[in-house]
Amino acid sequence: MAERLPLAVSGYRGIWDDTMTEEIAREYTRAFAALVKSRGGKKLFIGRDGRASGEILIKTIARELQSLGFHITVLGIVPTPTILFLVREKKYDGAIIITASHNPKEYNGLKFVTSRGLFTTEAEVAEINAHLEKETVSKIGEEGTIEYDECLDDLHIQKILDSIDVEKIKKAKLVVAHDPINSAGSKITRKLFQKLGVVAHTINGEITGEFAHIPEPLPQNLGGLGDAVREHTAQVGFAQDPDADRLVIVDEKGTVLSEEYTLVLGGYYILSKQKGPVVGNTMTSRMIEVIAKDAGVPYFQAKVGEANVVEEMIRQHAIVGGEGSSGGLIYPRINMARDSLTGIALVLSLLAEKNIPLSEIVASLPKFVSRKEKMPRTMDARDIYPKLKAIFTDATVTELDGVRFDFADSAWISFRPSNTEPIVRMIGEATTQARIDEIFERAKLAF
């Protein structure tokens, strides 16, 4: 029997036909169904990204839920943020999203959504795991139903259009380049561009599931998009990951910006229009914190993980937030989820309003030099942290998620053990390369 990996707030991911199989999908589906049933629910959406294995999984999960008495609407290939939006908009009891996000094509996975239109929290994940161990779920009643509707994504687009100045974008006559990596962002994003009067040059736009490059939208993977921006004299380029929750931006010179700039640019535009709290995770660039401070609004940190950031945003009544290190922007006015389509609309709004090149906008924003590394975890984190504290006596310590050290000169470094690999992730920033390098060299003395 295939090895079943643990479920986390980010969902379940495994290699297809190894740690992700039809039987594993059925087991987790039954456990999630028990959670939904315990809350009186019976209507669920199912959708997926463009991976070939998703076609098998969507049929398997739909049949399993139908046998348990659930009423299922299959959305087909659709962005993760669209499904989260539709759960709230149509007042469904939840959803199962078949995706492995930015992982390579040989992976697939499951994300579970509750009736709030939010991913399962840590407490709800624990509840699903408890149901998983019981291995039995009784039917709600008679056999359920399965229907198919691949047009509901228009509701997501309309919500975005209702929340921005469409006419201002149309008047700007913007030209963009777009890379949806042959997956869920392909069709819906083109529809959004059409509604906004944007001329879009799309590469890797056929939904084949055969990703044209490494799917994580990092600068080193997006050279083709930079070339497309230059070739078509576009004002901006947009790259999405396979389930279209992440967004990375390319400036008019074809330079791929750090994934941190998605939250920074979106937050910068939103805070120019309204004031309110901002939330990032403990590994998000300080750029957005400085922008919030300049706007006179509070900034809060949450644990890593979209579900954790969203819960903190709800607590603080935040008007914008996200996970900078994953190119994730959350704008509750449109969608309480990382949403590449929302990010695209906000960046286009910013360009239309400023009427200057994107590179000039970026040059006007706070500047930090970042560094990221992975260290082998040869000891328990409880043994590493005291060593780090003894090294960084000149810093303020935060242990919300792993351990983070903040220095008086705005430099910082964070350490977080991986949930899936025997490593510790280190990320930090400073105002100069020399300063962040010095901090990293000190940190390595603890390992």
C-alpha positions in Angstrom: 0.0 0.0 0.0 1.2 3.5 -0.9 2.6 5.6 2.0 0.1 8.2 3.1 1.8 11.5 4.1 0.4 13.8 6.8 -2.1 16.5 6.1 -1.0 20.1 6.8 -2.8 23.5 6.6 -1.4 23.8 3.1 -3.2 20.5 2.2 -1.8 17.2 1.0 0.8 16.7 -1.7 2.5 13.6 -3.0 4.0 12.1 -6.1 1.3 10.6 -8.4 1.0 6.8 -8.2 3.3 6.8 -5.2 2.4 9.0 -2.2 -0.7 10.4 -4.1 -3.0 7.7 -5.3 -6.7 7.2 -5.9 -7.0 5.3 -2.6 -5.3 8.0 -0.7 -7.6 10.5 -2.3 -10.6 8.5 -1.3 -9.4 8.2 2.3 -8.9 11.9 2.7 -12.2 12.6 0.9 -14.1 10.5 3.4 -12.4 12.1 6.3 -13.1 15.6 5.0 -16.7 14.5 4.2 -17.1 13.5 7.9 -16.0 17.0 8.9 -18.5 18.6 6.5 -21.3 16.2 7.6 -20.7 17.0 11.3 -21.5 20.6 10.5 -24.6 19.8 8.6 -23.2 20.3 5.1 -23.9 18.4 1.9 -23.0 20.7 -1.1 -19.5 20.8 -2.3 -17.5 22.1 -5.2 -14.6 20.1 -6.8 -12.1 21.7 -9.1 -8.5 21.1 -10.3 -5.4 22.5 -11.9 -4.2 21.4 -15.3 -2.2 18.3 -14.3 -3.1 15.2 -16.3 -3.6 13.1 -13.1 -6.2 15.6 -12.0 -8.7 14.1 -14.5 -8.6 10.8 -12.7 -8.7 12.3 -9.3 -11.7 14.5 -9.9 -13.8 11.5 -11.1 -12.6 9.4 -8.1 -13.5 12.1 -5.6 -16.8 13.0 -7.2 -17.9 9.4 -7.1 -16.8 8.9 -3.5 -18.7 12.0 -2.4 -21.8 11.0 -4.4 -21.8 7.6 -2.7 -21.8 9.3 0.7 -24.9 11.4 -0.2 -23.2 14.7 -1.1 -24.4 17.0 -3.9 -21.4 17.9 -6.0 -20.7 20.6 -8.6 -17.6 19.8 -10.7 -16.0 23.1 -11.9 -13.3 21.4 -14.0 -9.9 23.2 -14.5 -10.2 26.4 -12.5 -7.9 28.6 -10.3 -7.8 27.8 -6.6 -8.8 31.3 -5.6 -11.8 31.1 -7.9 -13.0 28.0 -6.0 -12.6 29.7 -2.7 -14.5 32.7 -3.9 -17.3 30.5 -5.3 -17.8 28.6 -2.0 -18.7 31.9 -0.3 -20.6 33.4 -3.3 -22.8 30.4 -3.9 -23.0 29.5 -0.1 -21.7 26.0 -0.5 -20.6 23.9 2.4 -17.0 23.6 1.2 -14.8 22.3 -1.6 -12.0 19.9 -2.5 -9.3 21.4 -4.8 -7.1 18.9 -6.7 -3.7 20.6 -7.0 -0.1 20.4 -6.1 0.3 24.2 -6.4 3.8 25.1 -7.6 5.2 21.5 -7.3 6.5 19.7 -10.4 4.0 18.0 -12.7 4.6 14.5 -11.3 3.0 15.7 -8.0 -0.7 16.2 -7.2 -2.6 16.9 -4.1 -5.7 18.0 -2.2 -6.7 21.3 -0.6 -9.8 21.4 1.6 -12.1 24.4 1.9 -14.8 24.9 4.5 -18.1 26.8 4.2 -16.3 30.0 5.1 -14.6 29.9 1.8 -11.3 29.4 3.6 -8.8 26.6 3.8 -8.9 24.3 6.8 -7.3 25.7 9.9 -4.8 23.8 12.1 -7.7 22.7 14.3 -9.8 21.5 11.4 -6.8 19.6 10.0 -6.5 17.8 13.3 -10.3 17.0 13.1 -9.8 15.6 9.6 -6.9 13.5 10.8 -9.0 12.2 13.6 -11.8 11.1 11.2 -9.1 9.5 9.0 -8.1 7.2 11.8 -11.8 6.1 12.2 -11.9 5.1 8.5 -15.7 5.0 8.4 -18.2 7.7 7.3 -21.9 7.1 7.1 -24.1 8.4 4.3 -26.0 11.6 4.7 -29.0 10.0 3.1 -29.8 8.8 -0.4 -27.0 8.8 -3.0 -25.9 12.2 -3.9 -25.7 14.0 -7.3 -23.0 15.2 -9.6 -23.4 18.2 -11.9 -20.9 20.0 -14.1 -20.6 23.8 -14.5 -17.5 25.4 -16.0 -18.9 28.9 -16.4 -19.1 30.0 -12.8 -15.6 31.6 -13.0 -17.4 34.6 -14.6 -18.6 35.5 -11.1 -15.0 35.8 -9.9 -14.1 38.0 -12.9 -17.2 40.2 -12.3 -16.3 40.6 -8.6 -12.9 41.9 -9.6 -14.3 44.3 -12.2 -16.8 45.6 -9.6 -13.9 46.4 -7.3 -11.5 48.4 -9.5 -11.7 51.4 -12.0 -12.2 49.5 -15.2 -12.5 52.6 -17.4 -9.2 54.0 -16.2 -7.4 50.7 -17.2 -9.1 50.7 -20.6 -8.0 54.3 -21.2 -4.4 53.4 -20.4 -4.3 51.0 -23.4 -1.9 48.6 -21.6 0.0 45.8 -23.3 1.0 42.8 -21.2 2.8 39.5 -21.5 1.3 36.5 -19.6 2.6 33.0 -18.7 -0.1 30.8 -17.1 2.2 27.7 -17.4 -0.3 25.6 -19.4 -2.7 25.4 -16.4 -5.6 26.8 -14.5 -4.8 30.5 -15.1 -4.9 30.2 -18.9 -8.5 30.7 -19.9 -9.8 32.8 -17.0 -7.0 35.4 -17.1 -7.4 35.9 -20.8 -11.1 36.6 -20.2 -10.1 39.2 -17.5 -7.7 40.9 -19.9 -10.5 41.1 -22.5 -12.9 42.7 -20.0 -10.2 45.3 -19.1 -9.3 46.2 -22.7 -5.8 45.0 -22.2 -3.7 43.6 -25.2 -2.3 40.4 -23.9 0.5 38.3 -25.4 0.2 34.8 -23.8 2.9 32.2 -23.8 2.3 28.6 -22.5 -1.4 29.3 -22.6 -2.8 25.9 -23.7 -4.1 23.8 -20.8 -2.0 20.7 -21.4 -0.7 20.0 -17.9 2.7 19.7 -19.5 4.4 22.6 -17.8 6.7 24.6 -20.1 9.2 25.3 -17.3 9.7 24.6 -13.6 6.3 25.6 -12.3 7.4 27.6 -9.2 7.2 31.2 -10.5 10.7 32.3 -9.5 13.0 34.7 -11.5 15.3 31.9 -12.7 12.3 30.0 -14.2 10.7 32.9 -16.1 13.2 33.9 -18.7 10.7 33.2 -21.5 8.2 35.7 -20.0 10.9 38.4 -19.8 11.7 37.8 -23.5 8.0 38.1 -24.3 7.8 41.5 -22.5 10.7 42.8 -24.5 9.5 41.3 -27.8 6.0 42.9 -27.5 7.1 46.1 -25.8 4.7 45.3 -23.0 4.4 47.5 -19.9 4.3 44.5 -17.6 4.4 40.7 -17.5 2.5 38.3 -15.3 3.4 34.7 -14.3 1.1 32.4 -12.5 1.7 29.0 -10.9 -0.3 25.9 -11.9 -3.3 26.7 -9.6 -3.1 30.4 -10.2 -2.9 31.6 -6.6 0.7 32.8 -6.9 1.7 35.7 -9.0 5.1 37.0 -10.1 5.6 40.3 -12.0 8.0 41.3 -14.7 8.8 45.0 -15.4 8.8 46.7 -18.8 12.5 46.0 -19.3 11.8 42.2 -19.0 13.3 42.1 -15.5 11.6 39.5 -13.3 10.9 41.0 -9.9 11.2 39.2 -6.7 8.0 37.4 -5.7 7.9 39.7 -2.7 6.8 42.6 -5.0 3.4 41.1 -5.6 2.3 41.9 -2.1 4.3 45.1 -2.1 2.9 46.6 -5.3 -0.7 45.5 -4.5 -0.4 46.8 -0.9 1.1 50.0 -2.1 -1.8 50.7 -4.4 -4.5 49.6 -1.9 -3.1 51.8 0.9 -3.1 54.8 -1.4 -6.9 54.4 -1.7 -7.8 53.3 1.9 -6.3 52.9 5.3 -6.3 49.8 7.5 -4.1 47.1 9.0 -1.7 44.9 7.0 -0.7 41.3 7.7 2.3 39.3 6.4 3.9 36.1 7.6 7.2 35.9 9.5 9.2 35.4 6.4 7.7 38.3 4.4 9.9 41.1 3.3 10.1 44.2 5.5 9.2 46.3 2.4 5.5 45.9 3.0 6.0 46.7 6.7 7.7 50.0 5.8 4.9 50.8 3.3 2.3 50.2 6.0 4.3 52.4 8.5 4.5 55.2 5.9 0.8 55.0 5.4 0.2 55.3 9.1 -1.4 51.8 9.6 -0.4 48.9 11.8 1.5 45.8 10.5 1.0 42.3 12.0 2.9 39.1 11.5 1.3 35.6 11.2 2.7 32.1 11.0 3.7 30.8 7.6 0.8 29.3 5.7 -2.1 31.0 3.9 -4.7 29.7 6.4 -2.6 31.2 9.3 -2.3 34.6 7.5 -6.0 34.7 6.7 -7.0 34.0 10.3 -4.7 36.8 11.5 -6.2 39.1 8.8 -9.7 38.3 10.2 -8.6 39.0 13.7 -7.0 42.3 12.8 -9.6 43.4 10.3 -6.8 43.8 7.7 -7.5 45.4 4.4 -4.6 43.6 2.7 -2.2 40.9 3.4 -0.4 37.9 2.1 2.8 35.8 1.9 5.4 37.8 0.2 7.8 34.9 -0.2 5.3 33.0 -2.2 4.0 35.8 -4.5 0.7 35.7 -2.6 -1.6 38.7 -2.2 -4.9 38.7 -0.3 -7.4 41.5 -0.8 -10.5 40.8 1.3 -12.6 43.2 -0.7 -12.4 40.8 -3.6 -11.3 37.4 -2.2 -10.0 36.2 1.2 -7.4 34.1 -0.5 -4.1 34.5 -2.3 -5.4 35.4 -5.8 -3.3 36.0 -8.8 -6.2 37.5 -10.7 -6.8 40.1 -8.0 -3.1 40.8 -8.0 -3.1 41.4 -11.8 -6.0 43.8 -11.6 -4.4 45.8 -8.8 -1.0 46.1 -10.6 -2.8 47.2 -13.8 -4.8 49.7 -11.7 -1.5 51.0 -10.4 0.1 51.3 -13.8 -3.0 53.1 -15.2 -3.0 55.6 -12.4 0.7 56.4 -12.2 1.2 56.4 -16.0 5.0 55.8 -15.5 7.1 52.7 -16.2 6.8 49.9 -13.6 10.6 50.0 -13.0 10.2 53.6 -11.9 7.5 52.7 -9.4 9.6 49.9 -8.0 12.6 52.2 -7.7 10.5 54.5 -5.5 9.7 51.8 -3.0 11.7 50.7 0.1 14.8 48.7 -0.7 16.2 45.7 1.1 18.7 43.0 0.2 17.4 39.5 0.9 19.1 36.2 1.2 17.7 32.7 1.5 19.4 29.4 2.3 18.7 25.9 3.5 20.7 24.3 6.3 20.7 20.5 7.1 18.8 19.8 10.3 21.2 17.6 12.2 19.6 18.3 15.6 16.2 19.2 17.1 15.1 22.8 16.7 15.0 23.0 20.5 18.7 22.5 20.5 19.4 25.0 17.6 17.4 27.9 19.0 19.4 28.4 22.2 22.6 28.5 20.1 21.1 31.1 17.9 19.9 33.2 20.8 23.4 33.1 22.3 24.8 34.4 19.0 22.2 37.1 18.3 22.1 38.8 21.7 21.9 42.2 19.9 18.4 41.3 18.4 14.8 41.1 19.5 13.6 37.5 19.4 10.2 36.3 18.2 9.1 32.7 18.3 5.7 32.8 16.6 6.9 30.4 13.9 10.3 29.0 14.3 12.5 31.8 15.6 13.2 35.3 14.2 15.7 37.9 15.1 15.1 41.6 14.4 18.0 44.1 14.7 17.9 47.8 15.4 19.1 48.7 11.9 16.0 47.0 10.3 17.9 43.8 9.4 16.3 40.5 10.3 16.8 36.8 10.0 14.3 34.0 10.4 14.7 30.2 11.0 12.0 27.7 10.3 12.3 23.9 10.2 10.8 22.4 7.1 7.7 20.1 7.6 8.7 17.9 4.7 12.5 17.9 4.6 15.3 17.5 7.2 16.4 21.1 6.7 16.0 24.5 8.4 15.0 27.4 6.1 16.9 30.6 6.7 15.7 33.9 5.2 16.8 37.4 6.1 17.1 41.0 4.9 19.2 44.0 5.4 19.8 47.4 3.8 23.2 46.2 2.3 24.5 42.9 1.0 27.5 43.1 3.3 25.2 43.3 6.4 23.0 40.4 5.5 26.0 38.3 4.6 27.6 39.0 8.0 24.4 38.0 9.8 24.2 34.7 7.8 27.8 33.9 8.6 27.1 34.4 12.3 24.0 32.2 12.0 25.9 29.3 10.6 28.0 29.0 13.7 24.9 27.4 15.4 24.7 24.5 12.9 
